[in-house]
Amino acid sequence: MRPLLALALLAGSALADEPKKDEPKKDPPKAEKTPVESKGLRFAATFPGKPKETPNKVKVNGDDVTITQFTVEIEKSAYVVAVNDYKPGTLAADPQVVLEGVRNGNLGNNGQLLDEDEKRTEFGPDKLPMRTFTFKKDNLFFRNLIVLDGSRLYQVMVVSETEKPLTGPEAKQLYESFKLLPREKKK
C-alpha cells in the first residue's frame, strides 16, 4: 500500500523564490501565532501565521480520499497540518502497518530517514497510534508526526530547505499545540 501524501504538492510550492542579486535583503517577516480549530476535522493547532486551507480528492487503491491541508509558508519553510479521510475498510487492520505505509510513502524511493530513533508511541488521552520521524528527500528536510484515528490520518509536518526550522520556535509551537478535539456526542 502506498498511501498518498500531499508532500508532492508542498515540495513545489512551499518555498519562496530567492531574492534577486540587486534587491536589498529584507528582514524575515515576524510570524504571528494563529490558533486554528476545525470542529469538522476535529483538531486544533497554533500556526506561525494564517494557514491556507486546501481540500483535495485523490485516488488511493481505487478509492477517493479527501485530504485537507492547512499550510503556512514562511521564508523557505512550510508548516502543515494535513487530514486524510479514508473510506472505512480502505486501510489495513493493523494501525502500525498503516503508519509504516504512510512513512514509506513519505520517503518514496529517494528519501532518507535522519533520526535513528523513529518514535512509535501513542497520542492523546485515547492513546491513538502515532509515529514521529525526520527525513531528507530531494534537497528538502521534513519532520513528521502522524496519528491514526480510525479511518482518519493526521499529519503535522514542517518542510524546509535546511534542518534548523524543523526544531525552531514555529515548529515547536505547531507540534506542542496540536491536539484532537473530542467527538461530538450523537443525540
N, C-alpha and C positions, 0 to 999 in steps of 0.2 A: 504494500500500500504506500503510495506517495501522496500524503496529504498536501493540499495546496497551501501556499503561503503567499501572502501579498508582498513578500520581500522583493520580488521582481519589479513590482510597481514602485516600491520605495527606492530601490537602488538607482533607478534612472532619474527620479525627480527629487530625491531627498537632499541633494547637495547644491548649494548655491554656486553660481559662477564665480571664478576668480576675478578680482578687480583688474582692470587694465593697468599696464605699467605706468601710464601717465596720470592715473587717477590717484588722489591722495588716499591713504589708508584711513578708514573710518574705525572709530571705536565700535566694538560689537554692541548690538542693542542689548539693553538690560532686560532680562527675562522677567516677565510678570507671572506670578502664580495665578493659575486659573483652575479653580475646582470644577470638576465635571461630575455630574451624577446622572446616569442613564438608568431610569427605573425599568424600562423595557428590556435593556440588555443586562440589568442587574449588577452594575459595577459603579464604583466611584474612584476617582483618582485626581490628583492635583498635577496639572501640566505646567511647563515653564512658558506659558503663553496660551492664546486661544487656539484650540485644536480645530482642524478642518475635519468634518465628518464625511466619510466617503463609503457608501454601501456598494457592494459588487456581488454579482452572482457568477459562480464558476462551476464547472463540472468536476466532480471527484468520483471516480469509479462509476461514472454514468449518472450520478445523482447531482441535482443542483444543490450547491452550498452557498449560503449567504455569508459574506464576510463584511463586517462593518469596521472600518478603520478610523481612529481618531489620531490625527497626526499634527505635530508642531515641528516646524523646521526652524532651527537657529544655527546661523553660520553654516558649518558643514556637517551638521548632525540632525537626526530626526528622532523624535520622541513619540512613541506609538503605543496605543492600546488597540489590539485587533480582537474582534469577537467573531468566531466561526460557528455558525449554526448548521449542524448536520441533521439529516433526517434520521429518526430513530432506526436503529438496526444497521446503519451505514458503517459505524466504527467497530473495531474489534472488541470482543467482550472484555479482554484484559486491558485495563487502563494503561499499564506500563508499556504494552505493545503499541498503543495509540501514541503515547508521549514519545516513545523511541522513534516511531514513524514520523512524527512532526519534527523532531530534532534532525533526523536524517534528511527529511525534505528540505529543511532549512540549509543544511550543509551542502546538499546537492553532490555533484561529482568532485568539486574542487574546494570545498570548504574544509577548514582545519580547526578542530577544537583547540582552544587556547588554555583551558583550565583542565588540569588532570583530575580535578575533584568535582566533576559534574555532580550536582546535588540532586538526589531523588528524595523528596520529602513530602510533607502534607501541607495544605494551605487552609488557613482559617479554622473556625470552630467546627465546620463539618468534616475537617480532615480530608479534603479533596486531594487526589494525586497531583503532584507538582514536580517540575524539574526546572533547574536553573543551569545555564551554561553560557560560555562566551566562545566566539569563533571568528575567524577571518575568512573572507571569501571575496574574490575579485577586488582586492585592494580596499575593502571596507571591513570595519570591525563591528561586531554585533554582540549585544548582551541580551539574553532572552530569559524570561520567566514564563513558563507555560503551565496552565492549570486546566484540568479536565473536570467538568461538572455535567455528568450525563452525556448528552449529545451536543453540548456546547463547550468550545475550547476558547480559553482566554490566553492572549499573548501580550506581554508587556515587553517592549523592545526599545533599545537605543541602537541606532545605526550611525556610524561616523567614519570619517577618513582616518582618524587617529584613535588610539586606545583611551586617551585621557577622559573624553566626555562620558565614557561608559561607566565611570565611577565618580563623575563630577557632581556638584550640588544639584543640578537639574535632574540628573538620573536618579540620584539618591531620593530626591523629593518624589519623583514619579513612582519608584518601586516601593518606598515606605508608605505612601498614601493609598496605593492600590488596595481595594477591598471589594468583596462581593456583597451586594445588598440582599436582604432576606427575600425569600419568595413571598409573593402576595398570597394571602390566605384565600382559598376558594370559599365562596359563600354558599 
